Structures are given as structure tokens and as C-alpha cells.
Amino acid sequence: MYSIKGLFISSFIVLIGTLNLHSQDNTTAYWEPEVSLNYKVTPLLKQNFSLSNRNYIYNDQKTQLTVRQIEISHFSSLAIDPYKSIGLGIQYRFREAFENDKDELRLTEQFNIAKKTNSARLGHRFRIEQRIRPTSSEHRFRYRFAVDIPLKGLKMDIGEPYLVATTESLLSLGKSIKPMYDQRITSQIGWSISSNLKAQFGIQYRMENYTERTEHVFFILNSLVISL
């Protein structure tokens, strides 16, 4: 188990360092803090509300700290058996107030499959999204594989850290754009502060439009997850 954890962490660090050395001219980096609230309406129906803020920390080959957007979202998921769920979400991005770009409304449909082993939780997530802007719209198809692993013992206990690692593939289609393929890799360390509160910190790497001119995008992520 510890060799798997070490492989996740060391591989991600090597990947980030290598790409950063060779892609300065088409590299962007962001810092994105988030607060998320989970609420169980019934044993089968769950809701999530989140507020996040995306800030440039590296753009146009210079370091900076500039707000790009504020985002609010709501997501509802319904369990259809102990291992599967379906969900619907709505999201709004405020960009016009911060840069020369349009606000965006996003609708999401989701199917999720989860599986637990003795010491890990595995997840397969399928999403279809509609990104709606004043002058254009875009359809996006996403698949994500995720694994959660405790860093102490064989289960996630309060007061102990855990690792969340994901990889996600995306295809974007629209009338005014060529098909775009993206790949995202994320690694986060989390702490179960209490039964109702978790904190997470990590890094995400995005390889965007990699069949055309690849853009390398990095995120520093930190989040607070509240469960009621």
C-alpha cells in the first residue's frame, strides 16, 4: 500500500517538474480556493453547494496575483443502488467583472460508479456538460477515474491524512470550435478534521487541446468541505 502511495506522489512531482521546465511560453498557473457544503436531504438524495475563486499566479510569462473569476455551483445526486448514482448540476462563472471575457452558465448531467476495497475507494465518473455563453455554446464529455487512499492505517479516520488522486479525459465540441481534447491529473492531500469537516490541498495539471497547440495549465488547490 505504501509503495502505491509513493508512486502516486513521486510520479506526479516528476511530471510537474519536467513539464514546467519545457513549456514556459504556453504555461498558465492558477490558485483556486474553494468552500463546499454537502447536505443529505434523504438517505438517497444528496446536495452540494460550492463557492470558488480562480486567480492567476503565472500568466504571459510573468508572475502575478489577479482574479480571473468567481464561481458558484449546485449539484444534486441520487443513489440508484449502493454503488451507483445519477446527478444534475448548475454552475455560474462571473468573469466580466474581472477580465475581458463573458460570464458562463454550465449545466451538468452525471453518472457515478463507486467501489470500495479493504483500504481504498475507487470511482468512475461520467459527465456531459453544456457550457452556455452569450455568443456561443459548447458540449463537453468527461470521464474521470479517482482513488482515495488513507495515509495511516487501512481506513480514513478523523484527524488523519488521506490521498486523493484522479485522472480525467475531456472532449469539447461546438459549432465555432474544432474538437478539443484535454487531460487532467490531480493529486491532493486531505485531513478529516472532524466528522463534518475536511480540508484538502493539492496540485492539478491540465494538458489542454493536446492534438493542436498544447497548453499547460497548473492549479494550486485548497478546499474546505463541510458536511451536514
VOPAGU-2260 file (C-alpha; in pm, 1 decimal, decimal comma):
REM VOPAGU-2260
SITE   aa  ch    i         X         Y         Z
SITE  MET   A    0       0,0       0,0       0,0
SITE  TYR   A    1     271,3     248,7      88,3
SITE  SER   A    2     451,2     174,2    -240,4
SITE  ILE   A    3     131,8     269,5    -427,9
SITE  LYS   A    4     106,1     594,9    -232,1
SITE  GLY   A    5     470,3     674,1    -300,2
SITE  LEU   A    6     425,4     601,1    -670,1
SITE  PHE   A    7     130,7     841,4    -695,5
SITE  ILE   A    8     315,8    1122,0    -520,1
SITE  SER   A    9     659,1    1080,6    -681,4
SITE  SER   A   10     518,1    1035,0   -1033,1
SITE  PHE   A   11     311,2    1349,7   -1002,3
SITE  ILE   A   12     605,8    1556,9    -876,2
SITE  VAL   A   13     830,5    1436,1   -1159,5
SITE  LEU   A   14     560,4    1509,3   -1418,0
SITE  ILE   A   15     501,2    1862,3   -1292,7
SITE  GLY   A   16     871,1    1945,1   -1277,3
SITE  THR   A   17     950,5    1807,9   -1622,8
SITE  LEU   A   18     665,8    1986,3   -1798,7
SITE  ASN   A   19     732,8    2312,4   -1621,4
SITE  LEU   A   20    1090,5    2316,4   -1749,0
SITE  HIS   A   21     988,5    2276,4   -2113,2
SITE  SER   A   22     669,7    2481,2   -2152,3
SITE  GLN   A   23     724,6    2830,7   -2019,1
SITE  ASP   A   24     585,0    3007,6   -2327,4
SITE  ASN   A   25     245,8    2833,1   -2314,2
SITE  THR   A   26     207,8    2779,4   -1941,4
SITE  THR   A   27     -53,2    2928,7   -1709,9
SITE  ALA   A   28     -84,6    2874,7   -1335,6
SITE  TYR   A   29    -375,6    2944,9   -1103,5
SITE  TRP   A   30    -455,1    2940,4    -734,8
SITE  GLU   A   31    -810,5    2820,4    -670,5
SITE  PRO   A   32    -954,7    2814,6    -315,3
SITE  GLU   A   33   -1299,7    2663,9    -260,9
SITE  VAL   A   34   -1559,2    2619,0      12,8
SITE  SER   A   35   -1804,8    2332,7     -31,4
SITE  LEU   A   36   -2117,3    2236,8     164,7
SITE  ASN   A   37   -2263,8    1884,9     145,4
SITE  TYR   A   38   -2616,6    1823,4     268,7
SITE  LYS   A   39   -2802,1    1491,1     282,3
SITE  VAL   A   40   -3171,5    1555,8     210,7
SITE  THR   A   41   -3269,9    1188,0     239,6
SITE  PRO   A   42   -3061,7     868,4     267,1
SITE  LEU   A   43   -3060,6     855,4    -115,2
SITE  LEU   A   44   -3057,7    1224,1    -215,4
SITE  LYS   A   45   -2755,9    1449,9    -155,0
SITE  GLN   A   46   -2694,7    1813,1    -241,7
SITE  ASN   A   47   -2374,1    2011,8    -277,3
SITE  PHE   A   48   -2323,4    2388,4    -283,0
SITE  SER   A   49   -1982,2    2540,1    -354,8
SITE  LEU   A   50   -1813,7    2877,9    -393,9
SITE  SER   A   51   -1470,4    2910,2    -555,2
SITE  ASN   A   52   -1233,5    3181,2    -671,8
SITE  ARG   A   53    -978,2    3139,0    -953,9
SITE  ASN   A   54    -669,7    3363,5    -953,6
SITE  TYR   A   55    -381,9    3394,7   -1199,3
SITE  ILE   A   56     -43,6    3338,0   -1036,0
SITE  TYR   A   57     154,9    3290,3   -1359,7
SITE  ASN   A   58      40,1    3419,8   -1699,2
SITE  ASP   A   59     202,5    3573,8   -2009,7
SITE  GLN   A   60     544,0    3460,8   -1879,0
SITE  LYS   A   61     519,3    3666,1   -1561,9
SITE  THR   A   62     421,9    3607,9   -1201,0
SITE  GLN   A   63     111,4    3788,2   -1080,1
SITE  LEU   A   64    -187,8    3759,3    -848,5
SITE  THR   A   65    -500,3    3861,4   -1040,0
SITE  VAL   A   66    -859,1    3744,2   -1001,6
SITE  ARG   A   67    -995,0    3566,7   -1309,0
SITE  GLN   A   68   -1338,7    3450,5   -1192,7
SITE  ILE   A   69   -1575,3    3371,6    -908,4
SITE  GLU   A   70   -1785,9    3059,8    -943,3
SITE  ILE   A   71   -2096,4    2931,8    -764,9
SITE  SER   A   72   -2247,2    2588,8    -820,0
SITE  HIS   A   73   -2514,3    2349,2    -701,8
SITE  PHE   A   74   -2523,2    1973,8    -757,6
SITE  SER   A   75   -2780,6    1709,7    -662,0
SITE  SER   A   76   -2710,0    1336,0    -674,5
SITE  LEU   A   77   -2947,0    1042,3    -631,1
SITE  ALA   A   78   -2824,6     695,3    -533,4
SITE  ILE   A   79   -2980,2     425,4    -752,4
SITE  ASP   A   80   -2803,5     141,7    -568,4
SITE  PRO   A   81   -2522,9     121,7    -307,1
SITE  TYR   A   82   -2254,4     172,5    -574,1
SITE  LYS   A   83   -2414,5     392,1    -841,4
SITE  SER   A   84   -2567,6     739,1    -855,9
SITE  ILE   A   85   -2700,1     990,2   -1106,3
SITE  GLY   A   86   -2680,0    1366,4   -1072,4
SITE  LEU   A   87   -2769,1    1708,3   -1212,0
SITE  GLY   A   88   -2578,5    2031,7   -1160,0
SITE  ILE   A   89   -2584,0    2400,6   -1243,2
SITE  GLN   A   90   -2287,9    2637,6   -1228,9
SITE  TYR   A   91   -2233,3    3006,3   -1297,8
SITE  ARG   A   92   -1899,0    3176,7   -1361,5
SITE  PHE   A   93   -1861,0    3550,6   -1309,1
SITE  ARG   A   94   -1583,5    3672,9   -1542,2
SITE  GLU   A   95   -1696,9    4002,0   -1695,4
SITE  ALA   A   96   -1618,0    4191,5   -1374,9
SITE  PHE   A   97   -1254,8    4073,8   -1375,2
SITE  GLU   A   98   -1136,4    4041,4   -1736,3
SITE  ASN   A   99   -1238,3    4084,1   -2098,9
SITE  ASP   A  100   -1445,9    3766,7   -2116,2
SITE  LYS   A  101   -1811,3    3668,1   -2088,4
SITE  ASP   A  102   -1989,0    3510,4   -1793,6
SITE  GLU   A  103   -2078,4    3145,0   -1835,6
SITE  LEU   A  104   -2369,0    2919,4   -1737,3
SITE  ARG   A  105   -2297,2    2548,3   -1718,9
SITE  LEU   A  106   -2539,3    2254,4   -1692,0
SITE  THR   A  107   -2413,7    1908,2   -1594,7
SITE  GLU   A  108   -2552,3    1553,7   -1611,7
SITE  GLN   A  109   -2360,1    1281,4   -1427,6
SITE  PHE   A  110   -2339,0     904,8   -1373,8
SITE  ASN   A  111   -2106,0     779,6   -1099,8
SITE  ILE   A  112   -1983,8     432,3   -1003,4
SITE  ALA   A  113   -1800,8     376,3    -673,6
SITE  LYS   A  114   -1624,7      71,5    -534,0
SITE  LYS   A  115   -1454,4      12,0    -200,8
SITE  THR   A  116   -1165,6    -222,4    -126,1
SITE  ASN   A  117   -1008,9    -301,1     211,2
SITE  SER   A  118    -817,3      27,4     216,4
SITE  ALA   A  119    -918,1     235,9     -86,8
SITE  ARG   A  120   -1219,5     382,5    -259,9
SITE  LEU   A  121   -1233,5     378,8    -639,8
SITE  GLY   A  122   -1462,5     590,9    -852,7
SITE  HIS   A  123   -1563,9     618,9   -1218,4
SITE  ARG   A  124   -1744,5     940,8   -1312,2
SITE  PHE   A  125   -1909,3    1014,7   -1647,5
SITE  ARG   A  126   -2031,0    1368,2   -1721,7
SITE  ILE   A  127   -2199,1    1555,0   -2006,5
SITE  GLU   A  128   -2189,7    1934,7   -1985,9
SITE  GLN   A  129   -2342,7    2225,1   -2172,6
SITE  ARG   A  130   -2137,7    2546,0   -2149,3
SITE  ILE   A  131   -2355,0    2844,1   -2241,6
SITE  ARG   A  132   -2218,2    3192,3   -2314,0
SITE  PRO   A  133   -2393,4    3495,6   -2470,0
SITE  THR   A  134   -2235,8    3435,1   -2812,3
SITE  SER   A  135   -2161,5    3061,1   -2817,1
SITE  SER   A  136   -2234,1    2721,9   -2665,3
SITE  GLU   A  137   -2024,6    2411,0   -2620,5
SITE  HIS   A  138   -2084,2    2046,4   -2532,9
SITE  ARG   A  139   -1829,8    1862,0   -2324,6
SITE  PHE   A  140   -1791,6    1490,5   -2248,3
SITE  ARG   A  141   -1584,7    1388,1   -1946,3
SITE  TYR   A  142   -1459,5    1066,9   -1783,0
SITE  ARG   A  143   -1274,5    1066,7   -1450,4
SITE  PHE   A  144   -1109,8     786,0   -1255,0
SITE  ALA   A  145   -1043,1     858,6    -886,4
SITE  VAL   A  146    -884,8     675,7    -593,9
SITE  ASP   A  147    -891,7     774,7    -225,1
SITE  ILE   A  148    -629,7     612,7      -0,5
SITE  PRO   A  149    -571,3     661,5     374,3
SITE  LEU   A  150    -214,5     759,7     458,6
SITE  LYS   A  151    -233,7     597,0     802,1
SITE  GLY   A  152    -379,3     255,8     860,2
SITE  LEU   A  153    -638,3      88,2     639,6
SITE  LYS   A  154    -928,4     332,6     672,0
SITE  MET   A  155    -989,1     706,3     681,4
SITE  ASP   A  156   -1012,9     814,0    1045,7
SITE  ILE   A  157   -1080,6    1154,6    1197,2
SITE  GLY   A  158    -760,0    1351,9    1249,8
SITE  GLU   A  159    -561,5    1151,4     995,5
SITE  PRO   A  160    -448,5    1239,3     640,4
SITE  TYR   A  161    -555,9    1076,1     316,1
SITE  LEU   A  162    -458,8    1096,6     -52,6
SITE  VAL   A  163    -696,4    1168,4    -341,2
SITE  ALA   A  164    -560,7    1107,8    -692,6
SITE  THR   A  165    -757,6    1148,5   -1016,0
SITE  THR   A  166    -712,0    1145,4   -1390,3
SITE  GLU   A  167    -975,7    1285,6   -1624,7
SITE  SER   A  168   -1022,0    1293,4   -2003,4
SITE  LEU   A  169   -1234,9    1559,5   -2175,5
SITE  LEU   A  170   -1371,7    1616,2   -2525,9
SITE  SER   A  171   -1519,9    1957,2   -2614,8
SITE  LEU   A  172   -1742,2    2009,3   -2921,3
SITE  GLY   A  173   -1906,6    2319,7   -3062,7
SITE  LYS   A  174   -2011,0    2482,6   -3389,9
SITE  SER   A  175   -1746,4    2753,6   -3370,8
SITE  ILE   A  176   -1454,0    2540,2   -3245,4
SITE  LYS   A  177   -1257,5    2236,1   -3353,7
SITE  PRO   A  178   -1287,6    1927,8   -3130,4
SITE  MET   A  179   -1063,4    1982,8   -2827,1
SITE  TYR   A  180    -908,4    1705,2   -2619,0
SITE  ASP   A  181    -786,7    1769,2   -2264,6
SITE  GLN   A  182    -627,7    1556,0   -1994,7
SITE  ARG   A  183    -619,0    1642,6   -1625,4
SITE  ILE   A  184    -416,7    1486,3   -1344,2
SITE  THR   A  185    -480,2    1582,4    -982,8
SITE  SER   A  186    -321,3    1487,7    -651,1
SITE  GLN   A  187    -448,0    1618,7    -316,9
SITE  ILE   A  188    -373,9    1553,2      48,4
SITE  GLY   A  189    -672,0    1580,8     281,0
SITE  TRP   A  190    -735,7    1579,9     654,3
SITE  SER   A  191   -1053,4    1469,9     830,9
SITE  ILE   A  192   -1065,2    1744,5    1093,1
SITE  SER   A  193   -1396,6    1617,6    1232,4
SITE  SER   A  194   -1690,4    1407,8    1117,9
SITE  ASN   A  195   -1833,9    1719,6     949,8
SITE  LEU   A  196   -1521,4    1898,0     827,3
SITE  LYS   A  197   -1239,6    1815,2     584,6
SITE  ALA   A  198    -954,0    2024,9     446,1
SITE  GLN   A  199    -769,4    1944,4     122,9
SITE  PHE   A  200    -460,3    2082,6     -50,1
SITE  GLY   A  201    -308,7    1974,9    -379,4
SITE  ILE   A  202    -197,0    2036,2    -735,8
SITE  GLN   A  203    -365,5    1978,0   -1069,9
SITE  TYR   A  204    -202,5    1963,2   -1413,0
SITE  ARG   A  205    -408,0    2015,0   -1729,1
SITE  MET   A  206    -286,0    1936,3   -2079,1
SITE  GLU   A  207    -537,1    2130,8   -2289,4
SITE  ASN   A  208    -605,6    2093,9   -2662,2
SITE  TYR   A  209    -319,4    1846,2   -2691,0
SITE  THR   A  210    -397,9    1742,7   -3051,3
SITE  GLU   A  211    -337,4    2100,3   -3172,0
SITE  ARG   A  212    -128,1    2352,3   -2976,3
SITE  THR   A  213     -90,7    2209,6   -2627,6
SITE  GLU   A  214    -147,3    2446,6   -2337,3
SITE  HIS   A  215      -0,7    2350,5   -1998,8
SITE  VAL   A  216    -213,4    2469,5   -1708,1
SITE  PHE   A  217    -131,7    2422,4   -1338,9
SITE  PHE   A  218    -357,9    2472,2   -1039,3
SITE  ILE   A  219    -275,8    2508,4    -671,7
SITE  LEU   A  220    -590,2    2384,9    -499,4
SITE  ASN   A  221    -711,9    2423,6    -143,8
SITE  SER   A  222   -1061,2    2349,8     -21,5
SITE  LEU   A  223   -1274,5    2325,2     288,7
SITE  VAL   A  224   -1554,2    2065,5     279,2
SITE  ILE   A  225   -1840,6    2095,3     527,9
SITE  SER   A  226   -2091,4    1810,1     565,4
SITE  LEU   A  227   -2425,0    1845,2     743,3
